[in-house]
Amino acid sequence: MADETQSVGNPLLDRVRDGLALSRAQKVQLVFQLSLPAIMAQLSTIIMDYIDVSMVGSLGANASASIGLVSTSIWLICGLCGSVASGFSVQVAHLVGGNDNVRARSVLRQSIVTTLCFGVLMAVVGCSISPFLPGWLGGDASIIDDASSYVFIFCLALPLLQLNWLCSAMLRCSGNMRVPSILNVLMCVLDVLLNFIFIFPTRTVTLFGAEFTAPGFGLGVSGAAVGSVLAEAIVALLMCYFLCCRSNVMRLSHEKGKFTPTAPVLKKALHVGLPIGVEHFVMCSAHVASSVIIAPLGPAAIAANAFGIVIESLCYMPGYGIGDAATTLIGQSLGAKRKDLCNSFARLSVLLGVLVMTLLAVVMYIFVPNLMAIMSPDSVVQQLTIQVLRIEAFAEPMYAASIVAYGVFVGAGDTLLPCSMNLASIWVVRIPLSFFLVKSMGLPGFWLAMCIELCFRGLIFLVRLFIGNWTKSAHKLESS
C-alpha cells in the first residue's frame, strides 16, 4: 500500500514517479543531475586513494608494495559487502519509484540488521586470515608484516564500513545523490588530516612562513589504514543519521516497524545480491590470481601496478558514479511502471559514461608523468607506471560502456547474466592472456591483456543493452 508521495527535492524525478511526460532535454538534464553528485562522490574515493598511496609512497617502494599486494583482497571483501547492500537498495529504488515508501522503509529496517550481521562475519573472517594472506599471495618477506597489519585494521572496521556502504546506496536509490556526495568529500578531508597524524611521527612543519609542531604517531603503513577507516567510520555514522533521521522519504520516524528480516525481503535481496556477490568473489579471485602473477616480478612491479590502479581510477570511478545514477533512474522508472523511459535513460547514461571516461583517458595519457612525479620518488616505478597506463588509456571508452550498462542492469534487477558476462570475460580472456604476455613482456604484458579484455567486455555489454530484453527481470523481482 502506497503512502505519501513526498518529494526528495528533484522535480524531474518526481515526474518519473508521478507518470508525467519528460522531454528529451529533461531526460538529459535528469541524467546529469543525478550523475554529477555521484561522480563527485566517486572522485572523493579516488582522492582518498591518491592520498594514501602518495603518503605511503613517500616511505619507499616496499611500503607501497605492501598495500598493493593486498589491495585486490580488500576489493574482494568490499565487493561482497557491497553486493549485500545492493540486494536491498535495488528493492528500495523500485518501491520509491512506485510511491510505496512504507514498504521501502520496511526494507531499510531489515537491511540494517542483515548487513551489520554480515559485516561482523566478514570482520571475523578477515582478521583471522590477515596474518597469512600476504604469504599466500607470494609477497616478499620485506613487505609481509606491513601488509598483514593493513588488512587486519581494515577488516576490524568492516561493520561500520558496511553501514556506510548500505546507507549511501539507500540514499542514492531513494533519489538523494547530494548527501552521499557531500559526505564523501568530507571523508576525503578527514582522510588527509588523520593520515598525516597516524602515518608520520611528530614533526615541525613550516606553513605560511611560520613553524608548527604537527602531532603524529609514526605508524607508517598501519597508520594509513587507521586514518582511512576512522574517516570512513565517522562518515558512516553521519550517513546513517541523514538516512534514518533526516530523509523525507526514508527516515524511520514516519512509523514504527520491525527490524527482524522477513523471508520475502531476504529472497528478493538474494535474487539481486547473490549473483553480484558471486561475481565479485570470482572476479576478485581473478584479481588475486593476477597479484600472484605479478608478485614474482618484484617490489618495483608490485608498486607500479598499485600506482597504476590508483591513477587509472581517475578514469573509471566517474563511470561508476554514472552507473550509480543509472541504477537509480532505471529502478525508479520500472517501479513507476515507466518502461518508456528505461531505454532512453539507459542509452543517455552509457553515452555520458563513454564521453566522460574518454576525456579523462586523454588527460591521463598526457599527464601521468606529472602524477607519478608527485606519487613516487622511485624512477623505475615511475617509468613502469607511465608505460602501463598509456596502454590502458585505449580501453577506457569500452570500459565505460560495461560499467554504466552494468548499473542499468542492476537497476532493473537483471544481475545473473551480466555477472556471468563479467566472469567469462575476465577468466576466459584476461587471465590466460596475462599468463602468457607477462612471461615475455613483464608488467606491460599484464596491462595489455587487461586492455584487450576490457574492450571485449564493453562490446558484449553493448550488445546486451541494445538487443537484450533486460527489463523482464524487474517483473520477476516483483513477483518473487
N, C-alpha and C positions, 0 to 999 in steps of 0.2 A: 504494500500500500504506500503510495507516494505521500510525502509530507510537503511542507512549504518549499517553494521554489526560490530559495534565496540566491541572490547573485553573489558570485565570487569576485566581482569587481571587473569583469570583462564583458561588455555588452555584446560583442560579436560571439563569444562562446555561449552567452545566454540565448542568442538567436538559434544556435545549433540545437540546444536543448528544447527550445520552445517551438521548433518546427518551422521557423521563418526562413525565407529565402536569403541567400548570400550571393552577391555579385562576384565576378572573378577578382576584382580589386579587393573586395572584403575578404575573400579567401586567402589571397596573398598576404594581406595585412595581418590576418589572424595567425597564419604560419609564422610570420616574422615576430609578432607579439609574443608568442609562446616560445619561439626558438631562441631569441636573443637572451632572455634571462637564463635559459638552460645552457646556452653556450658560455655565458659568464660564469655559471656555476662550475662547468667543466674546466674552464680556463683557470679557475682558482685551484682546482685539483692539480692541474699542470704546474702552476706556480709553486705549489707545495712540494711537488716532486723536484722541481728545479732547486728550490731552497735546500731540501735535504741533500740532494746529490752534490750541489755546489759546496755546501758547508762541509760535508763529509769528504768531498773530493780534495779539499784543502789539506786534509790529513794524509793524503797519499793514495796511490793506486790500490794498495791492499785494502784500505778502508772502503773504497768504492766497490771493489770486487766482492767484499763480504756481503754488502747489500744486494749487489747484482746477482750473486749466486742464488739467493733465496727469494728474489722478487717474484719469480714465477709461482713458487709455492704459496706466497702470500696472495697472489692473484687468484689462485685456486680457492683458497679459503674465502676471500671476498666474493668470488663468483657464486659459491654455494650459498652464502648468506644473502646475497642479492637476489638469488632465484627464489628463496623463501619469501622475501618481501614482494617480489613481482607476482607471485601466486595470489596475493591478497589485493595488491594495488590495482591490478587489472580489473578485478571484480568491482572495486570502488569506482573506477572510471566508467564502467558500464552502468552502474547504479546511479551515479550522479548525472550521467547523460540522460537517464530516464527519469530524473527528478525524484528518485526514491532514496532520499537522504537518510531516512530512518534505518533502512537496511544497510546503507553504506557505513553508518556509524556502528552498527552491529558487527559488520565485518572488521572494522577498525579495532574494536574491543577484543575480538577473538584473535586478531593478528598480533596484538601486543603480547599476549600470553604465549602464543605459539612461537613467535620469532625470538623472544627472550629466552625461552627454553632451549631453542636451537642454538642460540648464541653461547649459552653456558656450555652446552655439549661440545661445540666446536672449540671453545676455550680450553676445556679439559683435554681434548684430543691434541690440539696444537701445542699446548705447554708440555704435554707428555713426550711428544716426538721432537721437540726443539733441540735437545742435546745431540740427537743422532742425525737430524736432517742434513746438515752441511756435509757430513761424511758420506751419506747415501748419495748425494749429488756429485761426489767426486771432488769436493773442494780441497784446496791446498791447506796443509797444516797451519800456515801462517794466517789464514782468514777464518778458520772454523769457530774459534771462541767468539769473535765479534758477530759472526753470522748467527750463531746459536742464541746469543743474548738478544739480538734484534728480533728474532722470531718469537722468543719467549715473551718479551714485553708487549709486542703487538697482539699476540694471542690472549694475553691476560686481560686486555681491554675489549675483547670481542663482544661481550653482552651490550656494552654501551655503544660500540660501533654499529652493531646490528640495529639498535634502536635508532641511530642516526639515519641509516640507510632506509629503514622502514618509514620513518616519519617524513623524510624527504620525498620518497616515492609517493606516499599518500597525498602530500600537499600538491605535488605536480599533477597527479592523476585527478585530483579534485578541481584542477584548473588554476591553482596558485603557484606560479613559477617564480614570483618575485621574492617571497620569503626565503625559499631554499637558496636562491642566488645570493641574496644579501648575507645570509648566514655563512655561506661557503666563502665569501670574501672575508668575513670576519675570521673564519677559521684560518685563512691564509695569513692574516696579520698576527694572530696568536701563534701560529707555527713559527714565524720568523722570531718573535720575541722569546718563545720557550726554547727553540733550538739554540739560540745564542746562549741562553742561560745553562742548558744542560750539556751541550756538546763541548764547549770551550771552558777552560779554567778562568778564575777571576783574573782580570787584566785591566790595564789602563788604556783607554781609547781617547782619541782626540776628535772632538766634534765641534764644528764652527769655531775653531781656534782655541777651545777650552778642553782641558783634560778631565776625564771622568773615570771613576772606577766601575767597571762592568762586572757584576757578580756572576759567578759561574761554578758549575760542579765538575767540569772537565771529564765527562763520561764518554766522550768520543762517539763511536757508532751507536752505543746503547743510548746516549743522550739524544740522538736523532729520533730514535723510537719513542723515548719518553716524551719529548717535546711534541711530536706529531700526535700521539694517542691522547695526550692531555688536551690539545687543541680540539681534536675530534670529539672527545668526551664532553667538553664544555658546550660545543655546538649541538651535540646530540640532545642535551637537556633543554637547550633553547628551542630546538626544532620540535621537541615533544610538547613544550609549553604552547608554542604557536599553533600546532595542530590540534591538540586536545582541549585547549582553553580559549583560543582566540579566533580560530577559523569559523567563519559564518556557517559553512556547510558541515564541517566535521567535528566541531567542539562537542565534547561528551556531556556537557551540562544541559543539552537540549532535552534529554530524557534519561531515565535510569535504564540500565541494561546489564546483562550478564557478560562476564569476561570468559566464561567457560567455552572452549571451542566446540562447535557443533559439526556433525557429520557432513551436512550439505556444503557448508562453507569450506571445510577441510578438503572435501572431494574436489570442489572447483579449484582450490588452491593447488592441489596436486595435479589437476589437469593442465594448468598453466605452468606451474613452477617446476614440476618434476622433469619434463623434457629440458627446460633451461638448466636445471641443476645437473642433470646427467651430461648435457652438452659442456657446461663449464668444467665439470670434473674431467671429462675425457679430453677436452681441448687444452685445459691447463696441464693435464698429464702429458700432453704432447709438448707443451712449453717446457715442462720439467725435463722431458726427454731431450729437448733442444739444449737445455742447460748442460745436460750430461755430454752432448755432442761438443759443446763449446768449451767445457771445463778443461779438457786436455790441452787446449791452445794456450793456456797460461793466464796469469792475473791481468796482463795488459788487454788481452782479447775479452776477458770477462768484464773488465771495467769499461772497455769501448762499447761492448754490447749493451751494458746497463745505461751508459750515457746516450747511446743511440735510441734506446727505447724511450727514455725520458724526453729527448728532443723531438722524436717523431710524434710524441703525444701532443705536441703543439699543433700538429695537423689533424690527428684523428679524434681528439677529445671534443672539439666543437661538433664533429659529426655525431658523437654520442649524445651531445646536448640536443641537436636537431632530432635525433632518433627518439629522445625522451618526449619532446614536443609532439612528434608524430604519434607516439603511443597514446598520449592524452587526446589528441584530435580524433584519431580513429576509434578509440574506446568510447568516447562520449558521443560521437556520431552514430555508432552502432547501437549504443544504449538508448539513444533517442530515436532509433529506427530510421536513421537518415543515411541509407546506403548510397543515396545520390551524391553525398559529399565525400564518401570514403575514397573513391578513385581520384578525385580532384586533390584532396589533401595529401594522399599518398604520393602522387606524382610531383606536386609542388614541393613537398618536403624532400624528396630524393633529389630533385633538381637543385634546391638550395644547398643541400649537403655536398653535392658534387662541386658546385661553384665555389663554396667556401673552402673546401679541402684542397681543391686545385690551386686556388690563390695562395693558400698557406704552404703548399708544397713548393711553389716557386720561391716564396720567401725563405723557406728552409734551405733550399738548394743554394741560394745566393749567400745567406748569412750564417750558415752553420760554422764556418771557420771562426767568426766573431763570437758565437755562443760557446764554442769549445775553448776559446782563449780565456773565457770567464770561468768555465766549469772545471777545468783540469790544467795543472801546470805541466803535466807529462806530455812531451811532444809526440811520443809513439802512440799514446792513447788518442791524442788529438787527431793525428793524421788518419788513423784507422777508423775513427768515428766519422770523420768527414767523408771518407771513401764509401762506407756502407750506407750512410744517409742519402748520398747523392744517387745511389742505386735505388733506394726505397722511394724516393720522391716520385718516380714514374708510376708507382702503384696507387697513389693516393686517390685519384678520381674514382677508380673502380672499388677501392676500399670504402669510399664514402657511400657508393651505391649499396653495398652489402650492409653497412652499419645502419643506414636510415631505413632501408627496406625491412631489415630485421625488426626495428622499432615499430614499423607499420604492422607487421605480422603479429607482434606481441600484443599490440592494442586490440587486435581482432581475436585474441586468444588462440591464434594459429601458431603454435610453437613446435609441434613434433617434427613436421617436415623441414622447416627452416633450421632447426637444431641438427637434424640429420645431414642437411646440406653442409653446414659448417664443419661437422665432424668428418664427413667424407673428403671435403676439400683439404683440410689440414693434414689428415692422416694418409690420404692417398697421393696427394701432390706434394705438400711441403716437406714432410718428414723424410720420405725416400730421396727427394731431390737434395735436401740438406745433407743427408748422409754421404751422398756421392760428391757433391760440389765442395764440401768442406775439406775433403781429402786433397783436392787439387788446388783450391783457392783460399783455404783458410776461412776466416770470419766473413770476408766479402762473399764467399760462396753460399754461406748460410743466408745472408740477406738477399742475394739474388734469387734463391729458392723461395724466400718469403714474398718477394716482389711478384714472381710468376704466379704463386698460389693466390695472392690477393686479387690479382687481375681475373683469374679463373673464378674465384668466389663471387666477385662483383657481377660477372656475366651471368652466372646461374641464378643469382638473386634477382636480377633484372628480368630474366625470363619468367621466373615465378611471379613477379609483381605484375607483369603485363598480360600474361596468359593464364595464370593460376586462379582458381576460384577460392581465394583465401578468406573471403568473408563468411563462408559456410561455418567456420569454426566458432564464430560468435553464437550461432544458433545452437550448436552442440553444447557450448558452455552454459547457455541459458537454460537448456533442458536437462542438464546433468544434475 
